[in-house]
Each structure stands twice: as structure tokens, then as C-alpha cells.
């Protein structure tokens, strides 16, 4: 399999795009958009398989509460802000070190642990 470098693709796509008639430019734009969508969908799956856990408990950091990766952003903070009406988009703007997969992991973590806490209370 040949190695594909993004800068090579960018140069080739740009040259092709600017030298093509309008109909071909539109088709090329559509192909690039489809490729980016496919890449982001599959790369999300691949990175979640290979990344270190998105949620961590570290002694001495935020009281040992569950935090996002190597940050000092506790899951409970994100959950609290979200419950007050903030969208994922707004959270990503407010916390630029986070990515969507971090938020997804936080919501999953919260849902799971909320259920566990509920079970513990009913025993």
C-alpha cells in the first residue's frame, strides 16, 4: 500500500480544482467532503481503540475526581455545565483543549456511574 502524505494531496487537489471547469470543481469538492467525512468517522473509531483512556482518576489532581485525559477538567464540571443548557459546541469553545471524543467519553462515564450510584443507593 502506498503512503499518502496530506501535503501531497492538498497540492494535487488545489491544482486540479483551480484548473478544472466549474462542474468538475463541484464534483471534486463533493468527493473531498465525502472523503473527509469518511476519514473522520473511521479515524474516530481507530483513535478510540488506540488512545489512552479519556477519563482518568489521578491522586492529588482535582481531589481524585474523574477528569478528562491529562487535564484538570473534572467530568462533573462538564456534566454540570451541560445540565445548565450548554451544548457540546459551546463546551468545546470554552475548553479548547478538549475534542468531541472527550465529551462523548464524559457523557458515557457519567451515565454509567450515575446508574452505579443509583444501584448503590437502592441496596
LOMIVEX-966656 format. One record per residue: z, y, x of N, C-alpha, C, O in turn; chain; residue in three letters. Coordinates in Angstrom, 1 decimal, padded with zeros to 4 digits. Layout:
<sites>
> Z | Y | X | Z | Y | X | Z | Y | X | Z | Y | X | A | ala $
...
</sites>
This chain:
<sites>
> 000.0 | -001.2 | 000.8 | 000.0 | 000.0 | 000.0 | 000.0 | 001.2 | 000.9 | 000.8 | 001.3 | 001.8 | A | unk $
> -000.9 | 002.2 | 000.6 | -001.0 | 003.4 | 001.4 | 000.2 | 004.3 | 001.0 | 000.7 | 004.4 | -000.1 | A | unk $
> 000.6 | 005.1 | 002.1 | 001.7 | 006.0 | 001.9 | 001.1 | 007.3 | 001.3 | 000.1 | 007.8 | 001.9 | A | unk $
> 001.7 | 007.9 | 000.3 | 001.2 | 009.1 | -000.3 | 002.2 | 010.2 | 000.0 | 003.4 | 010.1 | -000.3 | A | unk $
> 001.7 | 011.3 | 000.7 | 002.6 | 012.4 | 001.0 | 002.3 | 013.5 | 000.0 | 001.1 | 013.8 | -000.3 | A | unk $
> 003.4 | 014.1 | -000.5 | 003.2 | 015.1 | -001.6 | 002.4 | 016.3 | -001.1 | 001.7 | 016.9 | -001.9 | A | unk $
> 002.6 | 016.7 | 000.1 | 001.8 | 017.9 | 000.6 | 000.3 | 017.6 | 000.6 | -000.5 | 018.5 | 000.4 | A | unk $
> -000.1 | 016.4 | 000.9 | -001.5 | 016.0 | 000.9 | -002.0 | 016.0 | -000.6 | -003.1 | 016.5 | -000.8 | A | unk $
> -001.2 | 015.5 | -001.5 | -001.6 | 015.5 | -002.9 | -001.7 | 017.0 | -003.4 | -002.7 | 017.3 | -004.1 | A | unk $
> -000.8 | 017.8 | -003.1 | -000.8 | 019.2 | -003.5 | -002.0 | 019.9 | -003.0 | -002.7 | 020.6 | -003.8 | A | unk $
> -002.4 | 019.7 | -001.8 | -003.6 | 020.4 | -001.2 | -004.8 | 019.9 | -001.9 | -005.7 | 020.7 | -002.3 | A | unk $
> -004.9 | 018.6 | -002.1 | -006.1 | 018.0 | -002.7 | -006.2 | 018.4 | -004.2 | -007.3 | 018.7 | -004.6 | A | unk $
> -005.1 | 018.4 | -004.9 | -005.1 | 018.7 | -006.3 | -005.5 | 020.2 | -006.4 | -006.3 | 020.6 | -007.3 | A | unk $
> -004.9 | 021.1 | -005.6 | -005.2 | 022.5 | -005.7 | -006.7 | 022.8 | -005.4 | -007.3 | 023.5 | -006.1 | A | unk $
> -007.3 | 022.2 | -004.4 | -008.7 | 022.4 | -004.0 | -009.6 | 021.9 | -005.2 | -010.5 | 022.5 | -005.6 | A | unk $
> -009.3 | 020.7 | -005.7 | -010.1 | 020.1 | -006.8 | -010.0 | 021.0 | -008.0 | -011.0 | 021.3 | -008.7 | A | unk $
> -008.8 | 021.4 | -008.3 | -008.6 | 022.2 | -009.5 | -009.3 | 023.5 | -009.5 | -010.0 | 023.9 | -010.4 | A | unk $
> -009.2 | 024.3 | -008.4 | -009.9 | 025.6 | -008.3 | -011.4 | 025.5 | -008.2 | -012.1 | 026.5 | -008.5 | A | unk $
> -011.9 | 024.4 | -007.7 | -013.4 | 024.2 | -007.6 | -014.0 | 023.6 | -008.8 | -015.2 | 023.4 | -008.8 | A | unk $
> -013.2 | 023.2 | -009.8 | -013.7 | 022.4 | -010.9 | -014.0 | 023.4 | -012.1 | -013.4 | 024.4 | -012.2 | A | unk $
> -015.0 | 022.9 | -013.0 | -015.2 | 023.7 | -014.2 | -013.9 | 023.6 | -015.1 | -013.1 | 022.8 | -014.9 | A | unk $
> -013.9 | 024.5 | -016.1 | -012.7 | 024.6 | -017.0 | -012.3 | 023.3 | -017.6 | -011.1 | 022.9 | -017.6 | A | unk $
> -013.3 | 022.5 | -018.1 | -013.0 | 021.3 | -018.8 | -012.3 | 020.3 | -017.8 | -011.3 | 019.6 | -018.2 | A | unk $
> -012.8 | 020.2 | -016.6 | -012.2 | 019.4 | -015.6 | -010.8 | 019.9 | -015.2 | -009.9 | 019.1 | -014.9 | A | unk $
> -010.6 | 021.2 | -015.1 | -009.3 | 021.7 | -014.8 | -008.3 | 021.3 | -015.8 | -007.2 | 020.9 | -015.5 | A | unk $
> -008.7 | 021.4 | -017.1 | -007.8 | 021.0 | -018.2 | -007.4 | 019.5 | -018.1 | -006.3 | 019.1 | -018.3 | A | unk $
> -008.4 | 018.7 | -017.8 | -008.2 | 017.2 | -017.7 | -007.3 | 016.9 | -016.4 | -006.4 | 016.1 | -016.5 | A | unk $
> -007.5 | 017.6 | -015.3 | -006.7 | 017.4 | -014.1 | -005.3 | 017.9 | -014.4 | -004.3 | 017.2 | -014.0 | A | unk $
> -005.1 | 019.0 | -015.1 | -003.8 | 019.5 | -015.5 | -003.1 | 018.4 | -016.3 | -001.9 | 018.1 | -016.1 | A | unk $
> -003.8 | 017.8 | -017.3 | -003.2 | 016.8 | -018.1 | -002.8 | 015.6 | -017.3 | -001.7 | 015.0 | -017.5 | A | unk $
> -003.6 | 015.2 | -016.4 | -003.3 | 014.0 | -015.5 | -002.1 | 014.3 | -014.6 | -001.2 | 013.4 | -014.5 | A | unk $
> -002.0 | 015.5 | -014.1 | -000.9 | 015.8 | -013.2 | 000.4 | 015.8 | -014.1 | 001.4 | 015.3 | -013.6 | A | unk $
> 000.3 | 016.4 | -015.3 | 001.5 | 016.4 | -016.1 | 002.0 | 015.0 | -016.5 | 003.2 | 014.7 | -016.5 | A | unk $
> 001.0 | 014.1 | -016.8 | 001.3 | 012.7 | -017.1 | 001.9 | 012.0 | -015.9 | 002.9 | 011.2 | -016.1 | A | unk $
> 001.4 | 012.3 | -014.8 | 001.9 | 011.7 | -013.5 | 003.3 | 012.1 | -013.2 | 004.2 | 011.3 | -012.9 | A | unk $
> 003.6 | 013.4 | -013.4 | 004.9 | 013.9 | -013.2 | 005.9 | 013.3 | -014.2 | 007.0 | 013.0 | -013.8 | A | unk $
> 005.5 | 013.2 | -015.4 | 006.4 | 012.6 | -016.4 | 006.7 | 011.2 | -016.1 | 007.8 | 010.8 | -016.2 | A | unk $
> 005.7 | 010.4 | -015.7 | 005.9 | 009.0 | -015.3 | 006.8 | 008.9 | -014.1 | 007.7 | 008.1 | -014.1 | A | unk $
> 006.6 | 009.8 | -013.1 | 007.4 | 009.7 | -011.9 | 008.8 | 010.0 | -012.2 | 009.7 | 009.4 | -011.7 | A | unk $
> 009.1 | 011.1 | -013.0 | 010.4 | 011.4 | -013.3 | 011.1 | 010.4 | -014.1 | 012.3 | 010.1 | -013.9 | A | unk $
> 010.4 | 009.7 | -015.0 | 011.1 | 008.6 | -015.8 | 011.4 | 007.4 | -014.9 | 012.5 | 006.9 | -015.1 | A | unk $
> 010.5 | 007.0 | -014.1 | 010.7 | 005.9 | -013.2 | 011.7 | 006.2 | -012.1 | 012.4 | 005.3 | -011.7 | A | unk $
> 011.6 | 007.4 | -011.5 | 012.4 | 007.7 | -010.4 | 013.9 | 007.8 | -010.9 | 014.8 | 007.5 | -010.1 | A | unk $
> 014.1 | 008.3 | -012.1 | 015.5 | 008.3 | -012.6 | 016.1 | 006.9 | -012.6 | 017.2 | 006.7 | -012.2 | A | unk $
> 015.3 | 005.9 | -013.1 | 015.7 | 004.6 | -013.1 | 016.0 | 004.1 | -011.7 | 017.1 | 003.4 | -011.4 | A | unk $
> 015.1 | 004.4 | -010.8 | 015.3 | 003.9 | -009.4 | 016.5 | 004.5 | -008.7 | 017.3 | 003.9 | -008.0 | A | unk $
> 016.7 | 005.9 | -008.9 | 017.8 | 006.5 | -008.2 | 019.1 | 006.1 | -008.8 | 020.1 | 006.0 | -008.1 | A | unk $
> 019.2 | 005.8 | -010.1 | 020.4 | 005.3 | -010.7 | 020.8 | 003.9 | -010.1 | 022.0 | 003.6 | -010.1 | A | unk $
> 019.8 | 003.2 | -009.7 | 020.1 | 001.9 | -009.1 | 020.6 | 002.0 | -007.7 | 021.4 | 001.2 | -007.2 | A | unk $
> 020.1 | 003.0 | -007.0 | 020.4 | 003.1 | -005.5 | 021.5 | 004.2 | -005.2 | 022.0 | 004.1 | -004.1 | A | unk $
> 021.8 | 005.1 | -006.1 | 022.7 | 006.2 | -005.8 | 024.1 | 005.6 | -005.8 | 024.4 | 004.6 | -006.4 | A | unk $
> 025.0 | 006.4 | -005.1 | 026.4 | 006.1 | -005.2 | 026.9 | 006.5 | -006.6 | 026.2 | 007.2 | -007.2 | A | unk $
> 028.0 | 006.0 | -007.0 | 028.4 | 006.3 | -008.3 | 028.5 | 007.8 | -008.6 | 029.0 | 008.5 | -007.8 | A | unk $
> 028.1 | 008.2 | -009.8 | 028.1 | 009.6 | -010.1 | 029.5 | 010.1 | -010.5 | 029.7 | 011.3 | -010.3 | A | unk $
> 030.3 | 009.2 | -010.9 | 031.7 | 009.6 | -011.3 | 032.6 | 008.9 | -010.3 | 032.6 | 007.7 | -010.0 | A | unk $
> 033.5 | 009.8 | -009.7 | 034.4 | 009.3 | -008.7 | 035.8 | 009.8 | -009.0 | 036.0 | 010.9 | -009.5 | A | unk $
> 036.8 | 009.0 | -008.6 | 038.2 | 009.4 | -008.6 | 038.6 | 009.4 | -007.1 | 038.5 | 008.4 | -006.4 | A | unk $
> 039.0 | 010.6 | -006.6 | 039.4 | 010.8 | -005.2 | 040.8 | 011.3 | -005.2 | 041.1 | 012.4 | -005.7 | A | unk $
> 041.7 | 010.6 | -004.5 | 043.1 | 011.0 | -004.4 | 043.1 | 012.4 | -003.8 | 042.4 | 012.7 | -002.8 | A | unk $
> 043.9 | 013.3 | -004.3 | 044.0 | 014.7 | -003.8 | 042.9 | 015.6 | -004.2 | 043.0 | 016.8 | -003.8 | A | unk $
> 042.0 | 015.2 | -005.0 | 040.9 | 016.1 | -005.5 | 041.0 | 016.2 | -007.0 | 040.9 | 015.2 | -007.7 | A | unk $
> 041.3 | 017.4 | -007.4 | 041.4 | 017.6 | -008.9 | 042.4 | 016.7 | -009.5 | 042.2 | 016.2 | -010.7 | A | unk $
> 043.5 | 016.4 | -008.9 | 044.6 | 015.6 | -009.4 | 044.2 | 014.1 | -009.6 | 044.8 | 013.4 | -010.4 | A | unk $
> 043.1 | 013.7 | -008.9 | 042.6 | 012.3 | -009.1 | 041.8 | 012.1 | -010.3 | 041.5 | 011.0 | -010.6 | A | unk $
> 041.6 | 013.2 | -011.1 | 040.7 | 013.0 | -012.3 | 039.3 | 012.7 | -011.9 | 038.8 | 012.9 | -010.8 | A | unk $
> 038.6 | 012.1 | -012.9 | 037.2 | 011.7 | -012.7 | 036.4 | 012.9 | -012.5 | 036.4 | 013.9 | -013.3 | A | unk $
> 035.7 | 013.0 | -011.3 | 034.8 | 014.1 | -011.0 | 033.4 | 013.6 | -010.8 | 033.1 | 012.5 | -010.6 | A | unk $
> 032.5 | 014.6 | -010.8 | 031.1 | 014.3 | -010.6 | 030.8 | 014.2 | -009.1 | 031.2 | 015.1 | -008.3 | A | unk $
> 030.3 | 013.1 | -008.7 | 029.9 | 012.8 | -007.2 | 030.9 | 013.4 | -006.3 | 032.1 | 013.2 | -006.4 | A | unk $
> 030.4 | 014.2 | -005.3 | 031.2 | 014.8 | -004.3 | 031.6 | 016.3 | -004.6 | 031.7 | 017.1 | -003.8 | A | unk $
> 031.8 | 016.5 | -005.9 | 032.1 | 017.9 | -006.3 | 033.6 | 017.9 | -006.8 | 034.3 | 016.9 | -006.8 | A | unk $
> 034.0 | 019.1 | -007.1 | 035.3 | 019.2 | -007.7 | 035.2 | 019.6 | -009.2 | 035.9 | 020.4 | -009.7 | A | unk $
> 034.2 | 019.1 | -009.8 | 033.9 | 019.3 | -011.2 | 034.4 | 018.1 | -012.0 | 033.7 | 017.1 | -012.0 | A | unk $
> 035.5 | 018.2 | -012.7 | 036.0 | 017.1 | -013.5 | 035.2 | 016.8 | -014.7 | 034.6 | 017.8 | -015.3 | A | unk $
> 035.1 | 015.6 | -015.1 | 034.4 | 015.2 | -016.3 | 035.0 | 015.9 | -017.5 | 034.3 | 016.4 | -018.4 | A | unk $
> 036.3 | 016.0 | -017.5 | 037.0 | 016.6 | -018.7 | 036.6 | 018.1 | -018.9 | 036.5 | 018.5 | -020.0 | A | unk $
> 036.3 | 018.8 | -017.8 | 035.8 | 020.1 | -017.9 | 034.5 | 020.2 | -018.6 | 034.3 | 021.0 | -019.5 | A | unk $
> 033.5 | 019.3 | -018.2 | 032.2 | 019.3 | -018.8 | 032.3 | 018.9 | -020.2 | 031.6 | 019.5 | -021.1 | A | unk $
> 033.1 | 017.9 | -020.5 | 033.3 | 017.5 | -021.9 | 033.9 | 018.6 | -022.8 | 033.4 | 018.8 | -023.9 | A | unk $
> 034.8 | 019.3 | -022.2 | 035.5 | 020.4 | -023.0 | 034.5 | 021.5 | -023.3 | 034.4 | 022.0 | -024.4 | A | unk $
> 033.7 | 021.9 | -022.2 | 032.7 | 023.0 | -022.4 | 031.6 | 022.5 | -023.4 | 031.2 | 023.3 | -024.2 | A | unk $
> 031.2 | 021.3 | -023.3 | 030.2 | 020.7 | -024.3 | 030.8 | 020.7 | -025.7 | 030.0 | 021.1 | -026.6 | A | unk $
> 032.0 | 020.4 | -025.9 | 032.6 | 020.3 | -027.2 | 032.7 | 021.7 | -027.8 | 032.9 | 021.9 | -029.0 | A | unk $
> 032.7 | 022.8 | -027.0 | 032.7 | 024.2 | -027.4 | 031.3 | 024.7 | -027.7 | 031.1 | 025.8 | -028.1 | A | unk $
> 030.3 | 023.8 | -027.6 | 028.9 | 024.1 | -028.0 | 027.9 | 024.3 | -026.9 | 026.8 | 024.6 | -027.2 | A | unk $
> 028.3 | 024.2 | -025.7 | 027.4 | 024.3 | -024.6 | 026.4 | 023.2 | -024.6 | 026.7 | 022.0 | -024.8 | A | unk $
> 025.1 | 023.5 | -024.3 | 024.1 | 022.4 | -024.2 | 024.0 | 021.9 | -022.7 | 024.6 | 022.5 | -021.8 | A | unk $
> 023.3 | 020.8 | -022.6 | 023.1 | 020.3 | -021.2 | 022.4 | 021.3 | -020.3 | 022.8 | 021.5 | -019.2 | A | unk $
> 021.4 | 022.0 | -020.9 | 020.7 | 023.0 | -020.2 | 021.6 | 024.1 | -019.7 | 021.5 | 024.5 | -018.5 | A | unk $
> 022.5 | 024.6 | -020.6 | 023.5 | 025.6 | -020.2 | 024.4 | 025.1 | -019.1 | 024.7 | 025.9 | -018.1 | A | unk $
> 024.9 | 023.9 | -019.2 | 025.8 | 023.3 | -018.2 | 025.0 | 023.3 | -016.8 | 025.6 | 023.6 | -015.8 | A | unk $
> 023.8 | 022.8 | -016.8 | 023.0 | 022.8 | -015.6 | 022.8 | 024.2 | -015.0 | 022.8 | 024.3 | -013.7 | A | unk $
> 022.7 | 025.2 | -015.8 | 022.6 | 026.5 | -015.3 | 023.9 | 027.0 | -014.7 | 023.9 | 027.6 | -013.7 | A | unk $
> 025.0 | 026.7 | -015.4 | 026.3 | 027.1 | -014.9 | 026.8 | 026.3 | -013.7 | 027.6 | 026.8 | -012.9 | A | unk $
> 026.4 | 025.1 | -013.6 | 026.8 | 024.3 | -012.5 | 025.5 | 023.8 | -011.7 | 025.1 | 022.7 | -011.9 | A | unk $
> 024.9 | 024.7 | -010.9 | 023.7 | 024.4 | -010.2 | 023.7 | 023.2 | -009.3 | 022.6 | 022.7 | -008.9 | A | unk $
> 024.9 | 022.7 | -008.9 | 024.9 | 021.5 | -008.0 | 024.7 | 020.2 | -008.8 | 024.6 | 019.2 | -008.2 | A | unk $
> 024.7 | 020.3 | -010.1 | 024.6 | 019.1 | -011.0 | 023.1 | 018.9 | -011.4 | 022.3 | 019.9 | -011.4 | A | unk $
> 022.8 | 017.7 | -011.7 | 021.5 | 017.3 | -012.2 | 021.7 | 016.6 | -013.5 | 022.9 | 016.2 | -013.8 | A | unk $
> 020.7 | 016.4 | -014.3 | 020.8 | 015.8 | -015.6 | 021.5 | 014.4 | -015.5 | 022.3 | 014.0 | -016.4 | A | unk $
> 021.2 | 013.6 | -014.5 | 021.8 | 012.3 | -014.4 | 023.3 | 012.4 | -014.2 | 024.0 | 011.5 | -014.6 | A | unk $
> 023.8 | 013.5 | -013.6 | 025.2 | 013.7 | -013.5 | 025.8 | 013.9 | -014.9 | 026.9 | 013.3 | -015.2 | A | unk $
> 025.2 | 014.7 | -015.7 | 025.7 | 014.9 | -017.1 | 025.6 | 013.7 | -017.9 | 026.6 | 013.3 | -018.6 | A | unk $
> 024.5 | 012.9 | -017.8 | 024.4 | 011.7 | -018.5 | 025.6 | 010.7 | -018.1 | 026.2 | 010.1 | -019.0 | A | unk $
> 025.8 | 010.6 | -016.8 | 026.9 | 009.8 | -016.4 | 028.3 | 010.3 | -016.9 | 029.1 | 009.4 | -017.3 | A | unk $
> 028.5 | 011.6 | -017.0 | 029.7 | 012.1 | -017.5 | 029.9 | 011.8 | -019.0 | 031.0 | 011.4 | -019.4 | A | unk $
> 028.8 | 011.9 | -019.8 | 028.9 | 011.6 | -021.2 | 029.2 | 010.1 | -021.4 | 030.0 | 009.7 | -022.3 | A | unk $
> 028.6 | 009.2 | -020.6 | 028.8 | 007.8 | -020.7 | 030.2 | 007.5 | -020.3 | 030.9 | 006.7 | -021.0 | A | unk $
> 030.7 | 008.1 | -019.2 | 032.0 | 007.8 | -018.8 | 033.0 | 008.2 | -019.8 | 034.0 | 007.5 | -020.1 | A | unk $
> 032.8 | 009.4 | -020.4 | 033.7 | 009.9 | -021.4 | 033.8 | 009.0 | -022.6 | 034.8 | 008.7 | -023.1 | A | unk $
> 032.6 | 008.6 | -023.1 | 032.5 | 007.7 | -024.3 | 033.3 | 006.4 | -024.0 | 034.0 | 006.0 | -024.9 | A | unk $
> 033.0 | 005.8 | -022.9 | 033.7 | 004.6 | -022.5 | 035.2 | 004.8 | -022.5 | 036.0 | 004.0 | -023.0 | A | unk $
> 035.6 | 005.8 | -021.8 | 037.1 | 006.0 | -021.6 | 037.8 | 006.5 | -022.8 | 039.0 | 006.2 | -023.0 | A | unk $
> 037.1 | 007.2 | -023.7 | 037.6 | 007.6 | -024.9 | 037.9 | 006.4 | -025.8 | 038.9 | 006.3 | -026.5 | A | unk $
> 037.0 | 005.4 | -025.8 | 037.2 | 004.1 | -026.5 | 038.4 | 003.4 | -025.9 | 039.2 | 002.9 | -026.7 | A | unk $
> 038.4 | 003.3 | -024.6 | 039.5 | 002.6 | -023.9 | 040.9 | 003.2 | -024.3 | 041.8 | 002.5 | -024.6 | A | unk $
> 040.9 | 004.5 | -024.3 | 042.2 | 005.2 | -024.6 | 042.6 | 005.0 | -026.1 | 043.7 | 004.8 | -026.4 | A | unk $
> 041.6 | 004.9 | -027.0 | 041.8 | 004.7 | -028.4 | 042.4 | 003.2 | -028.6 | 043.3 | 003.0 | -029.4 | A | unk $
> 041.8 | 002.3 | -027.8 | 042.3 | 000.9 | -027.9 | 043.8 | 000.8 | -027.4 | 044.6 | 000.2 | -028.0 | A | unk $
> 044.1 | 001.5 | -026.3 | 045.4 | 001.5 | -025.7 | 046.4 | 002.1 | -026.7 | 047.5 | 001.6 | -026.8 | A | unk $
> 046.0 | 003.1 | -027.5 | 046.9 | 003.8 | -028.4 | 047.2 | 002.9 | -029.6 | 048.3 | 003.0 | -030.2 | A | unk $
> 046.3 | 002.0 | -030.0 | 046.5 | 001.2 | -031.2 | 047.2 | -000.1 | -030.9 | 047.6 | -000.8 | -031.8 | A | unk $
> 047.5 | -000.4 | -029.6 | 048.3 | -001.6 | -029.2 | 049.7 | -001.5 | -029.5 | 050.5 | -002.4 | -029.3 | A | unk $
</sites>
